[in-house]
Amino acid sequence: MYFTIEDLKKGIFGEVLQAVTRNEENAHTAIGDAIHEASSYLTARYDLAQEFKKTGSARCAMVVKLIRDIALYNCYSVNNPVGMPETRRKKYEDAISFLKQVQREKATLGLPRLQGEQSPSNFVAFGSNTKRKNHL
């Protein structure tokens, strides 16, 4: 499995996670939802099928961190949205903001890009020189 409860515990104390989720099933649901949410931003540009086959230290650290932040937010929002720490909400917003930047190709994760017909991306960069004033 790509992301486990042990990975989730690297971002929160185990006893706090147990209190927030109440049981492992809720934690697994939050992890699954986080993976799908992150995938929705990254699927058009990156080969996530290959990434999600990896385990341990072979995984992209940034993807793991983003999934952790989203999953912990999901744990709080399902069971205790009123008691959610502001830092947890801020980390979630930062993760989504970063995923949007990756989607717009303003940031990168270092994952292999989809190539050829696999890639549904039709991103085209365009621009021009700044307008010049050459008259007197």
Backbone as a ProteinNet text record, in pm:
[ID]
protein_1_A
[PRIMARY]
MYFTIEDLKKGIFGEVLQAVTRNEENAHTAIGDAIHEASSYLTARYDLAQEFKKTGSARCAMVVKLIRDIALYNCYSVNNPVGMPETRRKKYEDAISFLKQVQREKATLGLPRLQGEQSPSNFVAFGSNTKRKNHL
[TERTIARY]
84.2	0	89.1	50.8	131.6	141.3	31.3	27.1	-45.9	13.9	-43.3	-71	-130.4	-156.8	-25.7	77.6	208.7	262.8	238.6	278.1	198	73.3	-12.9	37	88.8	136.3	263.8	327.7	446.2	408.4	280.4	233.4	147.6	121.4	35.4	68.6	54.1	77.3	-27.5	14.5	-73.9	-199.7	-185.1	-302.5	-398.7	-347.7	-434.8	-507.8	-436	-498.7	-609.6	-584.2	-685.9	-807.9	-785.7	-897.6	-977.6	-909.9	-978	-1053.7	-991.5	-1054.5	-1148.8	-1128	-1208.3	-1182.1	-1153.7	-1119.8	-1036.8	-975	-887.5	-962.7	-1086.8	-1164.7	-1179.2	-1202.4	-1212.3	-1079.9	-969.4	-837.5	-812.2	-848.2	-830.2	-917.4	-1036.9	-1124.5	-1063.6	-1009.3	-946.2	-825.4	-748.2	-631.6	-675.5	-775.6	-825.7	-878.5	-952.1	-1004.1	-890.8	-787.7	-673.7	-599.2	-581.6	-513.4	-594	-724.5	-808.6	-808.1	-808.5	-808	-676.3	-564.3	-434.7	-425.2	-475.5	-471.5	-550	-658.6	-741.2	-664.5	-567.3	-486.3	-367.6	-319	-192.7	-206.2	-320.8	-337.6	-312.8	-346.8	-334.6	-189.2	-97.4	40.9	140.1	111.5	209.5	159.6	254.7	224.4	207.6	88.8	62.8	50.2	15.6	6.1	141.2	248.7	382.5	419.7	383	415.5	343.8	218.8	141.8	178.5	262.8	314.7	434	493.9	614.1	579.4	678.1	662.8	790.3	781.3	898.2	963.6	1096.6	1172.2	1175.6	1122.6	1118.3	1010.1	917.1	807.2	856.3	783.5	812.9	773	870.8	847.3	742.8	741.7	646.2	503	482.6	348.5	302	391.6	357.1	317.8	392.7	361.4	225.7	200.1	71.8	-44.4	-29.1	-135.3	-153.5	-44.4	-53.7	-132.3	-99.4	-168.3	-317	-349.3	-490.3	-563	-498.8	-562	-586.8	-492.6	-513.3	-625.7	-633.7	-745.8	-877.8	-878.9	-1000.3	-1038.3	-940.3	-969	-1039.1	-986.8	-1048.8	-1184.8	-1196.6	-1320.8	-1438.1	-1412.4	-1521.1	-1568.1	-1475	-1511.6	-1512.1	-1431	-1420.8	-1386.3	-1472.6	-1437.3	-1426.6	-1498.3	-1493.9	-1360.5	-1307.2	-1182.6	-1058.5	-1071.6	-956.8	-858.6	-730.3	-631.3	-617.8	-592.2	-578.8	-459.3	-354.9	-238.4	-273.9	-363.6	-404.6	-480.6	-569.6	-645.2	-550	-452.1	-355.5	-270.3	-228.7	-149.9	-231.4	-360.1	-447.1	-458.6	-483.1	-495.5	-365.5	-252	-122.6	-102.7	-143.6	-129.9	-214	-337.5	-424.7	-372.2	-321.9	-264	-144.1	-59.1	56.6	12.3	-87.1	-137.3	-193.8	-259.2	-310	-195.9	-87.9	28.4	93.6	99	153.9	64.8	-64.6	-158.5	-141.4	-113.2	-92.1	51	132.9	274.8	355.6	319.4	397.6	493.8	474.1	560.1	570.2	667.4	686.1	713.3	686	707.4	829.8	878.7	989.7	946.4	819.9	768.5	782.2	786.1	790.4	661.2	676.1	560.6	499	370.7	305.9	358.8	380.6	437.5	343.1	346.5	273.9	124.7	65.2	-80.7	-134.7	-49.6	-93.8	-133.4	-69.6	-86.7	-209.2	-310.2	-424.6	-396.6	-274.8	-240	-229.9	-288.3	-276.5	-223.6	-137	-80.9	10.2	-14.7	67.7	106.3	235.6	282.9	292.7	253.1	263	297.3	343.2	377.9	439.3	487.4	549.3	647.6	719.4	809.3	727.7	787.7	718.2	707.9	603	580	686.3	737.4	842	784.2	839.9	799.8	920.4	922.7	1037.2	1012.6	911.3	887.1	917	929.3	958.4	834.3
-117.2	0	124	224.8	345.4	426.6	447.3	532.4	458.5	450	372.4	461.8	402.5	474.7	513.1	431.5	466	594.1	612.8	738.4	855.2	830.1	933.8	975.4	879.4	906.9	990.8	1007.4	1093.1	1240.4	1270.6	1408.4	1441.6	1341.3	1362.2	1253.6	1283	1181.7	1070.9	948	832.7	842	890.1	899.8	1008.2	1115.1	1220.2	1167.3	1094	1033.4	937.9	856.9	762.6	837.3	947.9	1025.1	1091.5	1138.4	1209.7	1112.9	999.7	908	808.1	777.7	681.7	535.8	507.5	370.7	374.1	260.4	253.5	269.5	228.4	239.5	384.8	473.8	616.1	670.4	623.2	666.8	618.9	494	441.6	517.4	554	632.4	769.1	833.5	964.4	954.5	846.8	826.7	805.3	721.4	697.2	823.7	902.7	1029	1125.6	1128.1	1217.1	1175.9	1047.1	998.5	1036.4	1020.4	1055.9	1207	1284.6	1430.5	1477.9	1425.8	1462.9	1413.9	1294.9	1239.5	1324.1	1383.3	1463	1583.4	1633.2	1744.9	1699.6	1577.1	1533.6	1437.2	1376.5	1271.3	1317.2	1438.7	1485.7	1502.7	1518.2	1546.8	1437.6	1362.5	1268.9	1124.7	1033.3	890.1	841.3	858.2	822.4	672.6	598	452.6	395.3	445.9	400.9	449	570.2	625.3	548.8	513.8	447.2	300.5	246.9	110.2	108	222.6	230.9	223.1	181.1	175.8	228	259	300.2	426.3	425.5	545.4	568.8	476	494.1	593.2	623.2	714.7	858.9	940.5	1083.5	1146.3	1203.9	1258.9	1370	1449	1560.2	1509.5	1405.6	1348.1	1289.5	1220.9	1163.2	1273.5	1382.5	1494.3	1556.5	1574.9	1633.4	1543.2	1413.4	1319.1	1318.2	1325.5	1328.1	1450.5	1567.7	1689.7	1684.8	1634.2	1624.8	1520.7	1407.2	1300.4	1344.5	1414	1461.3	1565.1	1649.4	1743.8	1666.5	1562.1	1481.5	1414.3	1366	1303.3	1401.4	1521.7	1622.1	1665.8	1686.4	1742.8	1647	1517.5	1421	1410.7	1404.8	1374.5	1492.9	1594.5	1704.1	1835	1884.1	2006.1	2129.9	2133.4	2250.4	2256.4	2140.3	2135.5	2125.8	2151.6	2140.5	2254.4	2218.8	2325.3	2410.3	2537.9	2628.9	2590.3	2536.4	2493.7	2379.7	2292.4	2180.3	2233	2328.7	2389.6	2461.5	2532.2	2605.3	2509.4	2397	2298.8	2239.6	2216.3	2165.2	2267.2	2392	2496.9	2513.1	2503.5	2511.6	2394.3	2273.7	2155.9	2170	2214.2	2231.6	2342.8	2449.3	2558.1	2508	2427.7	2373.1	2278.9	2195.3	2104.7	2183.5	2294.3	2378.1	2439.4	2477.1	2530.6	2422.9	2301	2189.6	2164.9	2171.8	2150.1	2255.6	2380.2	2488.8	2495.9	2401.7	2393.1	2513.4	2566.5	2671.8	2611	2482.1	2407.6	2264.5	2190.7	2052.6	1961.8	1834.6	1735.6	1648	1646.3	1558.6	1418.3	1400.3	1270.4	1260.1	1137.1	1123.9	1174.8	1251.6	1306.2	1199.9	1213.1	1129	1169.6	1073.1	1101.3	1054.1	1122.6	1080.3	1075.7	966.4	953.4	929.8	893.3	877.5	1011.1	1116.2	1247.9	1319.8	1343.2	1422	1571.8	1608	1748.3	1819.5	1936.2	2018.4	2156.4	2158.8	2283.1	2345.3	2470.9	2544.7	2675.6	2699.8	2824.7	2929.6	3049.8	3155.6	3285.8	3379.4	3509	3594.7	3709.7	3798.9	3889	3965.7	4063.7	4181.6	4256.7	4374.2	4479.3	4555.6	4656.5	4766.5	4803.5	4906.1	5037.2	5146.1	5277.8	5337.7	5323.2	5369	5502.1	5571.1	5699.7	5813.6	5929.1	6046.8	6123.3
0	0	0	-73.8	-91.3	37.8	105.3	224.3	335.1	452.2	562.2	683.1	782.3	906.3	973.7	958.5	1014.5	952	823.2	758.2	814	846.3	902.7	1041.3	1117.6	1253.1	1254.3	1139.8	1133.7	1135.7	1122.2	1124.3	1244.6	1330.9	1447.2	1549.4	1676.3	1778.5	1766.7	1791.7	1778.6	1862.7	1987	2075.3	2028.7	1969.8	1915.3	1792.4	1707.2	1589.1	1630.6	1733.5	1782.3	1834.7	1905.7	1959.5	1848.4	1745.1	1636.9	1546.8	1511.2	1415.8	1480.7	1607.6	1684.4	1646.2	1518.6	1477.8	1349.4	1317.6	1200.6	1069.7	1065.7	941.9	898.7	995.6	962.6	910.3	967.5	921.4	778.7	750.3	614	513.4	553.9	467	438.4	541.4	524.2	431.8	444.8	358.1	213.8	193.1	58	-7.6	69	16.5	-17.8	65.2	39.7	-86.3	-106.3	-226.5	-350.6	-345.6	-460.4	-485.2	-378.1	-394.6	-456.9	-408.5	-466.8	-610.7	-636.4	-772.3	-870.2	-824.6	-914.8	-969.9	-895.8	-943.4	-1028.7	-1005.5	-1065.7	-1183.1	-1200.4	-1299.6	-1442.9	-1476.6	-1614.4	-1658.1	-1564.7	-1600.7	-1561.8	-1456.7	-1402.5	-1406.3	-1413.6	-1415.4	-1272	-1218.3	-1079.5	-1058.9	-1162.4	-1148.6	-1107.1	-1166.7	-1129.5	-989	-956.9	-824.9	-714.2	-733.3	-628.6	-611.7	-697.6	-680.3	-585	-562.2	-479.5	-331.3	-252.8	-107.6	-42.4	84.8	161.2	110	107.2	69.6	-81.1	-160.1	-306	-347.4	-257.1	-288.3	-296.1	-367.8	-375.7	-241.2	-172.6	-38.9	-39.1	-144.6	-150.3	-165.5	-246	-261.4	-128.4	-57.4	72.8	170.1	172.1	261.3	227.2	99.1	58.9	98.7	76.1	113.7	265.1	340.8	486.9	533.7	480.1	522.4	488.1	372.1	331.3	415.8	441.7	519.8	663.8	724.4	861.1	867	767.2	760.2	749.8	666.5	651.6	783	858.4	988	1081.5	1088.3	1174.8	1122.8	992.8	939.9	951.5	950.4	963.6	1107.9	1201.3	1339.5	1434.5	1407.8	1502.3	1431.7	1342.5	1268.7	1356.9	1468.3	1555.9	1629.9	1668.2	1744.3	1657.7	1528.7	1439.3	1466	1485.3	1503.8	1377.4	1396	1283.1	1195.9	1257.6	1179.3	1085	1126.6	1040.9	920.7	942	831.6	735.7	790.8	709.2	626.2	684.7	608.9	495.3	518.5	412.8	299.7	334.9	233.3	154.8	223.2	155.5	60.6	102.8	17.8	-108.5	-94.1	-210.2	-300.3	-241.6	-320	-400.2	-338.9	-409.6	-521.7	-495.5	-599	-717.9	-691	-800	-879.8	-811.8	-882.5	-969.3	-918.8	-997.5	-1119	-1098.6	-1208.1	-1317	-1277.8	-1374	-1425	-1381.2	-1418.2	-1371.2	-1257.4	-1192.4	-1090.4	-1057.6	-965.5	-1017.1	-964.7	-1009.1	-890.4	-909.8	-804.7	-830.1	-951	-983.8	-1020.6	-1047.1	-1091.8	-1243.1	-1296.8	-1443.2	-1506.7	-1612.1	-1683.7	-1773.4	-1799	-1899.5	-2036.3	-2122.7	-2254.2	-2364.2	-2476.6	-2596.4	-2578	-2622.4	-2619.8	-2479.7	-2385.4	-2247.7	-2187.8	-2235.3	-2175	-2231.6	-2146.4	-2191.2	-2183.8	-2142.3	-2123.9	-2258	-2266.8	-2385.8	-2347.6	-2249.2	-2199	-2303.4	-2335.4	-2429.9	-2362.6	-2356.1	-2298.3	-2408.7	-2379.3	-2478.4	-2408.5	-2486.6	-2430.9	-2539.6	-2502.5	-2598.6	-2525.7	-2603.9	-2546.6	-2493.8	-2404.8	-2354.6	-2464.7	-2461	-2562.9	-2553.2	-2666.3	-2671.5	-2725.6	-2679.4	-2726.9	-2798.5	-2931.6	-3009.4	-3079.1	-3046	-3109.1	-3011.2	-3067.3	-2985.4	-2953
[MASK]
++++++++++++++++++++++++++++++++++++++++++++++++++++++++++++++++++++++++++++++++++++++++++++++++++++++++++++++++++++++++++++++++++++++++

